């Protein structure tokens, strides 16, 4: 199957990593300090401390969850492919959507404001605006689908993406 366009984007915004890193370090620091205080030194941690076993389990789970969330953001990516008969959008590991080129009735490159228009990045649905698949930036391609539905696909190369989609729309 011929591939006309391929793009992979990842969450690499410095401010996001600063926030995620600080939050992860805070969770690890607080729970490590609490577990050392209660489990190693034998002093209750807090006014109404948990039993040692429960606190050990909860502390380990909280630290593990913080690390899993951090890794999840690192591994998450938005892959956009235009193939012979479809536009394929994948937000690994959550979404895998194929839009047949025959369903696309319009295609427009445009700038957008992710937070103001769609409430942020990721996969979003806003009544009246439709679906948005974006991971960073402010450029993308807005598709109009059959029955007037809209889909915005964020891209660092929106002109190339639109050109590939239009070429596939014109091909029967």
HELIX and SHEET records of a PDB file:
HELIX    1   1 UNK A   14  UNK A   35  1                                  22    
HELIX    2   2 UNK A   36  UNK A   40  3                                   5    
HELIX    3   3 UNK A   52  UNK A   75  1                                  24    
HELIX    4   4 UNK A  101  UNK A  103  5                                   3    
HELIX    5   5 UNK A  114  UNK A  118  1                                   5    
HELIX    6   6 UNK A  146  UNK A  148  5                                   3    
HELIX    7   7 UNK A  158  UNK A  170  1                                  13    
SHEET    1   A 4 UNK A   3  UNK A  10  0                                        
SHEET    2   A 4 UNK A  77  UNK A  83 -1                                        
SHEET    3   A 4 UNK A  86  UNK A  92 -1                                        
SHEET    4   A 4 UNK A  95  UNK A 100 -1                                        
SHEET    1   B 5 UNK A 104  UNK A 111  0                                        
SHEET    2   B 5 UNK A 139  UNK A 145 -1                                        
SHEET    3   B 5 UNK A 150  UNK A 154 -1                                        
SHEET    4   B 5 UNK A 130  UNK A 134  1                                        
SHEET    5   B 5 UNK A 122  UNK A 126 -1                                        
END                                                                             
